[in-house]
Amino acid sequence: MPTYRDEGVVLRTQRLGEADRIITFLTREHGRVRAVAKGVRKTGSRFGSRLEPFGRVDVQFYQGRSLDTVTQVETLHAHGPRLATDYARWTSGTAMLEATERLTPVDGEPVLPQYLLLVAALRTLDSQTHDAGLILDAFILRSLAISGWSPSFSDCARCGEAGPHRAFSVAGGGALCSACRLPGSAAPAPQTLMLLGALLSGDWARADDSDQRARREGTSITAALMTWHLERGLRSWPLVERV
């Protein structure tokens, strides 16, 4: 039977039977892969500790009819132990993994941009170079953009008129000019839209200089965008600690 090898990030683990687990990966070349890891819950397992969430691994699969089987694993980078020492970063990372799985619903479909974004986000989260909440919000906004749902935080999302504009509509795609403003549109502070634009574009100097009010409002808008496009919120989002 055919085997294949790839590198990937462990998104989730589920118990299967008495000693096995189903591991969900996001891989570089094969997209989302769900595979059985046999015997990993036994004390003497050869690679049980390598198949934990946040781990980036080099893994070999045996191709099955419904689920593949993990046959070999080598750790490339284990983010879990460091993230586990910081609750804010652990919960932010957990939300990233859940969002990634939700945004890649088709097994075996390559999504290289999403994979590279996740690897970079986990590396940044691990390095503690930016606030964990900002890293999470930036990851969500960029993931939505990769999926084709990039919001506008300056120019009008409907007619393209140059901004900035005060009105903002999640359903309308972002910032709206006075002529395109939809009923029920919000009016976030200009600093909030500047922060969200900075997170989407990767302008970390501006994002790091933002105040707490803009961050709180930006988080609310990010959550609303995510919920609108995914049709329900992330279960891990309420657990994320915001500083």
PyRosetta script that sets phi, psi and omega in degrees:
from pyrosetta import init, pose_from_sequence

init()
pose = pose_from_sequence("MPTYRDEGVVLRTQRLGEADRIITFLTREHGRVRAVAKGVRKTGSRFGSRLEPFGRVDVQFYQGRSLDTVTQVETLHAHGPRLATDYARWTSGTAMLEATERLTPVDGEPVLPQYLLLVAALRTLDSQTHDAGLILDAFILRSLAISGWSPSFSDCARCGEAGPHRAFSVAGGGALCSACRLPGSAAPAPQTLMLLGALLSGDWARADDSDQRARREGTSITAALMTWHLERGLRSWPLVERV")
pose.set_psi(1, 148.2)
pose.set_omega(1, -174.4)
pose.set_phi(2, -70.7)
pose.set_psi(2, 146.5)
pose.set_omega(2, 172.3)
pose.set_phi(3, -123.4)
pose.set_psi(3, 159.5)
pose.set_omega(3, 175.8)
pose.set_phi(4, -148.9)
pose.set_psi(4, 158.1)
pose.set_omega(4, -176.4)
pose.set_phi(5, -125.4)
pose.set_psi(5, 145.5)
pose.set_omega(5, -179.6)
pose.set_phi(6, -159.8)
pose.set_psi(6, 167.4)
pose.set_omega(6, 170.2)
pose.set_phi(7, -106.7)
pose.set_psi(7, 148.6)
pose.set_omega(7, -176.9)
pose.set_phi(8, -161.9)
pose.set_psi(8, 170.5)
pose.set_omega(8, 176.8)
pose.set_phi(9, -110.4)
pose.set_psi(9, 134.0)
pose.set_omega(9, 177.9)
pose.set_phi(10, -76.0)
pose.set_psi(10, 119.2)
pose.set_omega(10, -179.5)
pose.set_phi(11, -93.0)
pose.set_psi(11, -38.9)
pose.set_omega(11, -173.0)
pose.set_phi(12, -160.5)
pose.set_psi(12, 152.1)
pose.set_omega(12, 174.3)
pose.set_phi(13, -128.3)
pose.set_psi(13, 144.7)
pose.set_omega(13, 178.3)
pose.set_phi(14, -134.0)
pose.set_psi(14, 140.5)
pose.set_omega(14, 178.2)
pose.set_phi(15, -69.5)
pose.set_psi(15, 143.5)
pose.set_omega(15, 176.8)
pose.set_phi(16, -139.9)
pose.set_psi(16, 115.2)
pose.set_omega(16, -178.2)
pose.set_phi(17, 64.9)
pose.set_psi(17, -149.0)
pose.set_omega(17, -175.4)
pose.set_phi(18, -90.5)
pose.set_psi(18, -25.6)
pose.set_omega(18, -173.3)
pose.set_phi(19, -135.5)
pose.set_psi(19, -6.9)
pose.set_omega(19, -174.1)
pose.set_phi(20, -101.5)
pose.set_psi(20, 169.7)
pose.set_omega(20, 173.8)
pose.set_phi(21, -141.8)
pose.set_psi(21, 150.3)
pose.set_omega(21, 168.3)
pose.set_phi(22, -97.1)
pose.set_psi(22, 122.5)
pose.set_omega(22, -177.6)
pose.set_phi(23, -107.4)
pose.set_psi(23, 129.5)
pose.set_omega(23, 175.0)
pose.set_phi(24, -102.3)
pose.set_psi(24, 121.9)
pose.set_omega(24, 179.9)
pose.set_phi(25, -112.8)
pose.set_psi(25, 153.8)
pose.set_omega(25, 159.0)
pose.set_phi(26, -110.5)
pose.set_psi(26, 114.7)
pose.set_omega(26, -175.2)
pose.set_phi(27, -103.0)
pose.set_psi(27, 163.6)
pose.set_omega(27, -176.7)
pose.set_phi(28, -70.5)
pose.set_psi(28, -44.6)
pose.set_omega(28, -173.1)
pose.set_phi(29, -102.9)
pose.set_psi(29, -23.9)
pose.set_omega(29, -173.1)
pose.set_phi(30, -114.7)
pose.set_psi(30, 9.9)
pose.set_omega(30, 179.1)
pose.set_phi(31, 66.2)
pose.set_psi(31, -143.1)
pose.set_omega(31, -179.4)
pose.set_phi(32, -77.9)
pose.set_psi(32, 131.4)
pose.set_omega(32, 179.3)
pose.set_phi(33, -130.7)
pose.set_psi(33, 130.6)
pose.set_omega(33, 173.7)
pose.set_phi(34, -111.0)
pose.set_psi(34, 124.2)
pose.set_omega(34, -173.8)
pose.set_phi(35, -140.5)
pose.set_psi(35, 152.0)
pose.set_omega(35, 178.2)
pose.set_phi(36, -88.0)
pose.set_psi(36, 130.2)
pose.set_omega(36, 172.6)
pose.set_phi(37, -108.3)
pose.set_psi(37, 106.9)
pose.set_omega(37, -172.5)
pose.set_phi(38, -80.8)
pose.set_psi(38, 132.3)
pose.set_omega(38, 174.4)
pose.set_phi(39, 73.1)
pose.set_psi(39, 12.5)
pose.set_omega(39, -175.0)
pose.set_phi(40, -72.5)
pose.set_psi(40, -16.3)
pose.set_omega(40, 178.9)
pose.set_phi(41, -88.8)
pose.set_psi(41, -1.3)
pose.set_omega(41, 175.8)
pose.set_phi(42, -79.5)
pose.set_psi(42, 150.6)
pose.set_omega(42, -178.2)
pose.set_phi(43, -59.9)
pose.set_psi(43, -36.1)
pose.set_omega(43, -176.8)
pose.set_phi(44, -93.0)
pose.set_psi(44, 19.2)
pose.set_omega(44, -179.0)
pose.set_phi(45, -62.0)
pose.set_psi(45, 139.0)
pose.set_omega(45, -177.9)
pose.set_phi(46, -71.9)
pose.set_psi(46, -33.6)
pose.set_omega(46, -175.0)
pose.set_phi(47, -137.6)
pose.set_psi(47, 23.8)
pose.set_omega(47, 179.6)
pose.set_phi(48, -58.8)
pose.set_psi(48, -42.6)
pose.set_omega(48, -177.3)
pose.set_phi(49, -71.2)
pose.set_psi(49, -15.2)
pose.set_omega(49, -179.5)
pose.set_phi(50, -84.6)
pose.set_psi(50, -13.3)
pose.set_omega(50, -176.2)
pose.set_phi(51, -108.7)
pose.set_psi(51, 60.0)
pose.set_omega(51, 177.9)
pose.set_phi(52, -116.2)
pose.set_psi(52, 151.1)
pose.set_omega(52, 179.6)
pose.set_phi(53, -52.3)
pose.set_psi(53, 146.3)
pose.set_omega(53, -178.4)
pose.set_phi(54, 83.4)
pose.set_psi(54, -11.4)
pose.set_omega(54, -179.0)
pose.set_phi(55, -76.3)
pose.set_psi(55, 135.4)
pose.set_omega(55, 171.6)
pose.set_phi(56, -101.8)
pose.set_psi(56, 123.7)
pose.set_omega(56, -169.3)
pose.set_phi(57, -133.0)
pose.set_psi(57, 157.0)
pose.set_omega(57, 167.5)
pose.set_phi(58, -99.6)
pose.set_psi(58, 118.4)
pose.set_omega(58, -169.3)
pose.set_phi(59, -132.5)
pose.set_psi(59, 142.5)
pose.set_omega(59, 175.1)
pose.set_phi(60, -110.7)
pose.set_psi(60, 135.5)
pose.set_omega(60, -177.7)
pose.set_phi(61, -116.6)
pose.set_psi(61, 145.4)
pose.set_omega(61, 168.7)
pose.set_phi(62, -101.0)
pose.set_psi(62, 120.9)
pose.set_omega(62, -172.6)
pose.set_phi(63, -76.3)
pose.set_psi(63, 122.3)
pose.set_omega(63, 179.5)
pose.set_phi(64, -111.7)
pose.set_psi(64, 179.6)
pose.set_omega(64, -177.9)
pose.set_phi(65, -72.6)
pose.set_psi(65, -44.3)
pose.set_omega(65, -179.1)
pose.set_phi(66, -111.3)
pose.set_psi(66, -49.9)
pose.set_omega(66, 177.3)
pose.set_phi(67, -123.6)
pose.set_psi(67, 140.7)
pose.set_omega(67, 174.6)
pose.set_phi(68, -77.6)
pose.set_psi(68, 171.2)
pose.set_omega(68, 179.6)
pose.set_phi(69, -125.2)
pose.set_psi(69, 134.6)
pose.set_omega(69, 176.6)
pose.set_phi(70, -77.4)
pose.set_psi(70, 127.4)
pose.set_omega(70, 179.7)
pose.set_phi(71, -113.9)
pose.set_psi(71, -30.3)
pose.set_omega(71, 178.4)
pose.set_phi(72, -144.4)
pose.set_psi(72, 145.3)
pose.set_omega(72, 178.5)
pose.set_phi(73, -144.0)
pose.set_psi(73, 134.9)
pose.set_omega(73, 171.5)
pose.set_phi(74, -129.4)
pose.set_psi(74, 132.9)
pose.set_omega(74, -179.5)
pose.set_phi(75, -76.7)
pose.set_psi(75, 128.4)
pose.set_omega(75, 173.5)
pose.set_phi(76, -96.9)
pose.set_psi(76, -40.6)
pose.set_omega(76, 177.1)
pose.set_phi(77, -159.7)
pose.set_psi(77, 125.4)
pose.set_omega(77, 179.2)
pose.set_phi(78, -104.5)
pose.set_psi(78, 100.0)
pose.set_omega(78, 179.8)
pose.set_phi(79, -81.2)
pose.set_psi(79, -24.9)
pose.set_omega(79, -172.4)
pose.set_phi(80, -53.5)
pose.set_psi(80, -50.2)
pose.set_omega(80, -176.9)
pose.set_phi(81, -58.0)
pose.set_psi(81, -39.6)
pose.set_omega(81, 179.3)
pose.set_phi(82, -73.3)
pose.set_psi(82, -41.6)
pose.set_omega(82, 179.7)
pose.set_phi(83, -65.4)
pose.set_psi(83, -30.7)
pose.set_omega(83, -177.9)
pose.set_phi(84, -65.6)
pose.set_psi(84, -16.6)
pose.set_omega(84, 179.8)
pose.set_phi(85, -86.2)
pose.set_psi(85, -4.7)
pose.set_omega(85, -177.2)
pose.set_phi(86, -134.6)
pose.set_psi(86, 110.7)
pose.set_omega(86, -173.6)
pose.set_phi(87, -61.8)
pose.set_psi(87, -41.4)
pose.set_omega(87, -178.8)
pose.set_phi(88, -61.9)
pose.set_psi(88, -43.1)
pose.set_omega(88, -179.4)
pose.set_phi(89, -73.4)
pose.set_psi(89, -35.6)
pose.set_omega(89, 177.2)
pose.set_phi(90, -63.4)
pose.set_psi(90, -46.9)
pose.set_omega(90, -178.0)
pose.set_phi(91, -70.2)
pose.set_psi(91, -35.2)
pose.set_omega(91, 175.7)
pose.set_phi(92, -64.0)
pose.set_psi(92, -42.3)
pose.set_omega(92, 178.1)
pose.set_phi(93, -64.7)
pose.set_psi(93, -39.0)
pose.set_omega(93, 178.1)
pose.set_phi(94, -61.5)
pose.set_psi(94, -40.2)
pose.set_omega(94, 177.0)
pose.set_phi(95, -64.9)
pose.set_psi(95, -36.5)
pose.set_omega(95, 176.8)
pose.set_phi(96, -62.1)
pose.set_psi(96, -45.5)
pose.set_omega(96, -179.4)
pose.set_phi(97, -63.3)
pose.set_psi(97, -42.9)
pose.set_omega(97, 179.5)
pose.set_phi(98, -64.6)
pose.set_psi(98, -43.9)
pose.set_omega(98, 179.4)
pose.set_phi(99, -61.8)
pose.set_psi(99, -40.2)
pose.set_omega(99, 179.1)
pose.set_phi(100, -60.8)
pose.set_psi(100, -44.9)
pose.set_omega(100, 179.6)
pose.set_phi(101, -64.4)
pose.set_psi(101, -38.5)
pose.set_omega(101, -179.9)
pose.set_phi(102, -68.9)
pose.set_psi(102, -32.4)
pose.set_omega(102, -176.9)
pose.set_phi(103, -87.0)
pose.set_psi(103, -3.8)
pose.set_omega(103, 177.1)
pose.set_phi(104, -125.5)
pose.set_psi(104, 69.6)
pose.set_omega(104, -170.8)
pose.set_phi(105, -76.4)
pose.set_psi(105, -13.5)
pose.set_omega(105, -174.9)
pose.set_phi(106, -103.9)
pose.set_psi(106, 119.1)
pose.set_omega(106, 177.5)
pose.set_phi(107, -67.3)
pose.set_psi(107, 140.6)
pose.set_omega(107, 174.4)
pose.set_phi(108, 79.8)
pose.set_psi(108, 5.4)
pose.set_omega(108, 179.5)
pose.set_phi(109, -98.4)
pose.set_psi(109, 114.1)
pose.set_omega(109, -177.0)
pose.set_phi(110, -59.1)
pose.set_psi(110, 134.3)
pose.set_omega(110, 177.5)
pose.set_phi(111, -138.5)
pose.set_psi(111, 64.2)
pose.set_omega(111, -174.8)
pose.set_phi(112, -57.3)
pose.set_psi(112, -43.6)
pose.set_omega(112, 179.2)
pose.set_phi(113, -58.3)
pose.set_psi(113, -39.8)
pose.set_omega(113, 179.2)
pose.set_phi(114, -68.0)
pose.set_psi(114, -37.8)
pose.set_omega(114, 177.8)
pose.set_phi(115, -63.6)
pose.set_psi(115, -47.7)
pose.set_omega(115, -179.6)
pose.set_phi(116, -63.8)
pose.set_psi(116, -36.6)
pose.set_omega(116, 177.6)
pose.set_phi(117, -64.4)
pose.set_psi(117, -43.3)
pose.set_omega(117, -179.8)
pose.set_phi(118, -64.5)
pose.set_psi(118, -44.7)
pose.set_omega(118, 179.5)
pose.set_phi(119, -59.9)
pose.set_psi(119, -44.5)
pose.set_omega(119, -179.8)
pose.set_phi(120, -66.5)
pose.set_psi(120, -39.7)
pose.set_omega(120, -179.0)
pose.set_phi(121, -65.9)
pose.set_psi(121, -41.9)
pose.set_omega(121, 178.9)
pose.set_phi(122, -66.3)
pose.set_psi(122, -37.4)
pose.set_omega(122, 177.9)
pose.set_phi(123, -64.3)
pose.set_psi(123, -42.3)
pose.set_omega(123, 179.0)
pose.set_phi(124, -67.3)
pose.set_psi(124, -41.1)
pose.set_omega(124, 178.5)
pose.set_phi(125, -61.9)
pose.set_psi(125, -41.4)
pose.set_omega(125, -179.6)
pose.set_phi(126, -66.9)
pose.set_psi(126, -36.0)
pose.set_omega(126, -176.0)
pose.set_phi(127, -76.1)
pose.set_psi(127, -16.0)
pose.set_omega(127, 178.6)
pose.set_phi(128, 61.0)
pose.set_psi(128, 33.5)
pose.set_omega(128, -179.7)
pose.set_phi(129, -83.0)
pose.set_psi(129, -18.3)
pose.set_omega(129, 179.5)
pose.set_phi(130, -138.8)
pose.set_psi(130, 164.3)
pose.set_omega(130, 176.7)
pose.set_phi(131, -59.7)
pose.set_psi(131, 136.3)
pose.set_omega(131, -176.1)
pose.set_phi(132, -61.2)
pose.set_psi(132, -38.7)
pose.set_omega(132, 179.7)
pose.set_phi(133, -65.0)
pose.set_psi(133, -38.0)
pose.set_omega(133, 177.5)
pose.set_phi(134, -66.6)
pose.set_psi(134, -40.3)
pose.set_omega(134, 178.7)
pose.set_phi(135, -62.1)
pose.set_psi(135, -42.7)
pose.set_omega(135, 178.8)
pose.set_phi(136, -63.0)
pose.set_psi(136, -47.9)
pose.set_omega(136, -179.5)
pose.set_phi(137, -61.5)
pose.set_psi(137, -42.2)
pose.set_omega(137, 178.1)
pose.set_phi(138, -62.0)
pose.set_psi(138, -41.4)
pose.set_omega(138, 179.7)
pose.set_phi(139, -62.7)
pose.set_psi(139, -44.0)
pose.set_omega(139, -179.8)
pose.set_phi(140, -63.7)
pose.set_psi(140, -46.5)
pose.set_omega(140, -178.8)
pose.set_phi(141, -62.3)
pose.set_psi(141, -43.1)
pose.set_omega(141, -179.6)
pose.set_phi(142, -71.7)
pose.set_psi(142, -33.9)
pose.set_omega(142, 176.7)
pose.set_phi(143, -64.6)
pose.set_psi(143, -41.6)
pose.set_omega(143, 176.3)
pose.set_phi(144, -62.8)
pose.set_psi(144, -38.4)
pose.set_omega(144, 178.8)
pose.set_phi(145, -63.9)
pose.set_psi(145, -42.0)
pose.set_omega(145, 178.4)
pose.set_phi(146, -61.5)
pose.set_psi(146, -34.2)
pose.set_omega(146, -179.3)
pose.set_phi(147, -80.5)
pose.set_psi(147, -0.5)
pose.set_omega(147, 178.0)
pose.set_phi(148, 96.1)
pose.set_psi(148, 13.0)
pose.set_omega(148, -177.4)
pose.set_phi(149, -119.1)
pose.set_psi(149, 45.7)
pose.set_omega(149, -177.9)
pose.set_phi(150, -71.2)
pose.set_psi(150, 119.7)
pose.set_omega(150, 178.3)
pose.set_phi(151, -79.7)
pose.set_psi(151, 157.2)
pose.set_omega(151, 175.0)
pose.set_phi(152, -101.5)
pose.set_psi(152, 132.3)
pose.set_omega(152, 179.6)
pose.set_phi(153, -114.0)
pose.set_psi(153, 5.4)
pose.set_omega(153, 179.4)
pose.set_phi(154, -136.0)
pose.set_psi(154, -72.9)
pose.set_omega(154, 179.9)
pose.set_phi(155, -70.9)
pose.set_psi(155, 155.2)
pose.set_omega(155, -179.1)
pose.set_phi(156, -62.8)
pose.set_psi(156, 129.9)
pose.set_omega(156, -177.7)
pose.set_phi(157, -71.2)
pose.set_psi(157, -17.9)
pose.set_omega(157, -176.4)
pose.set_phi(158, -100.4)
pose.set_psi(158, -48.1)
pose.set_omega(158, -176.6)
pose.set_phi(159, -108.7)
pose.set_psi(159, -11.1)
pose.set_omega(159, 177.6)
pose.set_phi(160, 83.7)
pose.set_psi(160, 6.0)
pose.set_omega(160, 179.6)
pose.set_phi(161, -59.8)
pose.set_psi(161, 134.2)
pose.set_omega(161, -177.6)
pose.set_phi(162, -58.8)
pose.set_psi(162, 138.5)
pose.set_omega(162, -179.5)
pose.set_phi(163, -101.0)
pose.set_psi(163, -162.8)
pose.set_omega(163, 10.3)
pose.set_phi(164, -78.8)
pose.set_psi(164, 156.5)
pose.set_omega(164, 177.3)
pose.set_phi(165, -123.9)
pose.set_psi(165, 154.5)
pose.set_omega(165, -176.4)
pose.set_phi(166, -86.3)
pose.set_psi(166, -34.0)
pose.set_omega(166, -176.6)
pose.set_phi(167, -76.8)
pose.set_psi(167, 144.8)
pose.set_omega(167, 178.3)
pose.set_phi(168, -142.3)
pose.set_psi(168, 130.8)
pose.set_omega(168, -179.8)
pose.set_phi(169, -131.8)
pose.set_psi(169, 122.8)
pose.set_omega(169, 177.4)
pose.set_phi(170, -62.7)
pose.set_psi(170, -47.4)
pose.set_omega(170, -179.6)
pose.set_phi(171, -66.8)
pose.set_psi(171, -28.2)
pose.set_omega(171, -178.0)
pose.set_phi(172, -85.3)
pose.set_psi(172, -4.0)
pose.set_omega(172, 176.7)
pose.set_phi(173, 97.2)
pose.set_psi(173, 4.5)
pose.set_omega(173, 176.9)
pose.set_phi(174, 132.3)
pose.set_psi(174, -140.9)
pose.set_omega(174, -177.7)
pose.set_phi(175, -67.1)
pose.set_psi(175, 143.5)
pose.set_omega(175, -178.6)
pose.set_phi(176, -132.6)
pose.set_psi(176, 141.2)
pose.set_omega(176, 175.5)
pose.set_phi(177, -76.1)
pose.set_psi(177, 173.9)
pose.set_omega(177, -176.8)
pose.set_phi(178, -64.5)
pose.set_psi(178, -31.7)
pose.set_omega(178, -179.6)
pose.set_phi(179, -75.2)
pose.set_psi(179, -28.7)
pose.set_omega(179, -176.9)
pose.set_phi(180, -100.5)
pose.set_psi(180, -2.3)
pose.set_omega(180, -176.0)
pose.set_phi(181, -54.7)
pose.set_psi(181, 132.7)
pose.set_omega(181, -180.0)
pose.set_phi(182, -96.3)
pose.set_psi(182, 150.8)
pose.set_omega(182, 175.3)
pose.set_phi(183, -57.7)
pose.set_psi(183, 137.2)
pose.set_omega(183, 179.9)
pose.set_phi(184, 84.3)
pose.set_psi(184, 5.6)
pose.set_omega(184, 178.8)
pose.set_phi(185, -64.4)
pose.set_psi(185, 145.2)
pose.set_omega(185, 177.3)
pose.set_phi(186, -85.3)
pose.set_psi(186, 167.7)
pose.set_omega(186, 177.9)
pose.set_phi(187, -131.0)
pose.set_psi(187, 72.1)
pose.set_omega(187, -179.9)
pose.set_phi(188, -66.1)
pose.set_psi(188, 158.3)
pose.set_omega(188, 178.7)
pose.set_phi(189, -63.2)
pose.set_psi(189, 146.2)
pose.set_omega(189, 178.1)
pose.set_phi(190, -55.2)
pose.set_psi(190, -36.1)
pose.set_omega(190, 179.6)
pose.set_phi(191, -63.7)
pose.set_psi(191, -31.9)
pose.set_omega(191, 179.6)
pose.set_phi(192, -68.3)
pose.set_psi(192, -44.7)
pose.set_omega(192, 179.0)
pose.set_phi(193, -66.8)
pose.set_psi(193, -33.8)
pose.set_omega(193, 176.1)
pose.set_phi(194, -65.2)
pose.set_psi(194, -41.0)
pose.set_omega(194, 178.5)
pose.set_phi(195, -63.1)
pose.set_psi(195, -47.2)
pose.set_omega(195, -179.1)
pose.set_phi(196, -63.1)
pose.set_psi(196, -39.5)
pose.set_omega(196, 176.1)
pose.set_phi(197, -62.7)
pose.set_psi(197, -38.7)
pose.set_omega(197, 179.0)
pose.set_phi(198, -66.3)
pose.set_psi(198, -41.3)
pose.set_omega(198, 178.8)
pose.set_phi(199, -64.7)
pose.set_psi(199, -39.2)
pose.set_omega(199, -179.3)
pose.set_phi(200, -68.8)
pose.set_psi(200, -36.4)
pose.set_omega(200, -176.6)
pose.set_phi(201, -90.3)
pose.set_psi(201, -12.6)
pose.set_omega(201, -179.0)
pose.set_phi(202, 87.6)
pose.set_psi(202, 22.3)
pose.set_omega(202, 177.7)
pose.set_phi(203, -85.1)
pose.set_psi(203, 81.6)
pose.set_omega(203, -173.7)
pose.set_phi(204, -72.4)
pose.set_psi(204, -26.9)
pose.set_omega(204, 177.6)
pose.set_phi(205, -61.0)
pose.set_psi(205, -44.9)
pose.set_omega(205, 178.6)
pose.set_phi(206, -70.8)
pose.set_psi(206, -39.4)
pose.set_omega(206, -179.4)
pose.set_phi(207, -64.2)
pose.set_psi(207, -42.5)
pose.set_omega(207, -179.1)
pose.set_phi(208, -66.6)
pose.set_psi(208, -25.2)
pose.set_omega(208, -179.6)
pose.set_phi(209, -86.6)
pose.set_psi(209, -1.2)
pose.set_omega(209, -177.5)
pose.set_phi(210, -70.0)
pose.set_psi(210, 155.2)
pose.set_omega(210, 179.3)
pose.set_phi(211, -92.5)
pose.set_psi(211, 170.7)
pose.set_omega(211, -174.5)
pose.set_phi(212, -66.4)
pose.set_psi(212, -33.1)
pose.set_omega(212, 179.1)
pose.set_phi(213, -63.2)
pose.set_psi(213, -44.9)
pose.set_omega(213, 179.0)
pose.set_phi(214, -64.7)
pose.set_psi(214, -37.4)
pose.set_omega(214, 179.9)
pose.set_phi(215, -66.7)
pose.set_psi(215, -42.3)
pose.set_omega(215, 179.7)
pose.set_phi(216, -64.3)
pose.set_psi(216, -45.3)
pose.set_omega(216, 179.8)
pose.set_phi(217, -67.3)
pose.set_psi(217, -37.5)
pose.set_omega(217, 178.4)
pose.set_phi(218, -64.1)
pose.set_psi(218, -38.7)
pose.set_omega(218, 177.2)
pose.set_phi(219, -63.0)
pose.set_psi(219, -41.1)
pose.set_omega(219, 178.3)
pose.set_phi(220, -62.2)
pose.set_psi(220, -41.9)
pose.set_omega(220, 179.2)
pose.set_phi(221, -67.6)
pose.set_psi(221, -41.3)
pose.set_omega(221, 178.3)
pose.set_phi(222, -60.9)
pose.set_psi(222, -43.9)
pose.set_omega(222, 178.1)
pose.set_phi(223, -62.6)
pose.set_psi(223, -40.0)
pose.set_omega(223, 179.5)
pose.set_phi(224, -65.2)
pose.set_psi(224, -41.6)
pose.set_omega(224, 177.6)
pose.set_phi(225, -62.6)
pose.set_psi(225, -45.2)
pose.set_omega(225, -179.6)
pose.set_phi(226, -62.1)
pose.set_psi(226, -45.9)
pose.set_omega(226, -179.2)
pose.set_phi(227, -64.8)
pose.set_psi(227, -38.3)
pose.set_omega(227, -179.8)
pose.set_phi(228, -62.7)
pose.set_psi(228, -46.1)
pose.set_omega(228, -175.0)
pose.set_phi(229, -81.2)
pose.set_psi(229, -31.2)
pose.set_omega(229, 178.4)
pose.set_phi(230, -88.7)
pose.set_psi(230, -8.0)
pose.set_omega(230, 177.9)
pose.set_phi(231, 71.2)
pose.set_psi(231, -0.2)
pose.set_omega(231, 168.6)
pose.set_phi(232, -165.1)
pose.set_psi(232, 156.5)
pose.set_omega(232, -176.2)
pose.set_phi(233, -77.2)
pose.set_psi(233, 170.0)
pose.set_omega(233, 175.4)
pose.set_phi(234, -80.2)
pose.set_psi(234, 137.4)
pose.set_omega(234, 178.9)
pose.set_phi(235, -65.5)
pose.set_psi(235, -30.2)
pose.set_omega(235, -177.5)
pose.set_phi(236, -83.4)
pose.set_psi(236, -12.6)
pose.set_omega(236, -174.9)
pose.set_phi(237, -60.3)
pose.set_psi(237, -44.5)
pose.set_omega(237, -179.5)
pose.set_phi(238, -63.6)
pose.set_psi(238, -17.8)
pose.set_omega(238, -178.2)
pose.set_phi(239, -87.4)
pose.set_psi(239, -10.0)
pose.set_omega(239, -176.5)
pose.set_phi(240, -68.9)
pose.set_psi(240, 128.3)
pose.set_omega(240, 179.8)
pose.set_phi(241, -86.7)
pose.set_psi(241, 125.1)
pose.set_omega(241, 178.9)
pose.set_phi(242, -107.1)
pose.set_psi(242, 127.8)
pose.set_omega(242, -179.4)
pose.set_phi(243, -95.1)
pose.dump_pdb("model.pdb")
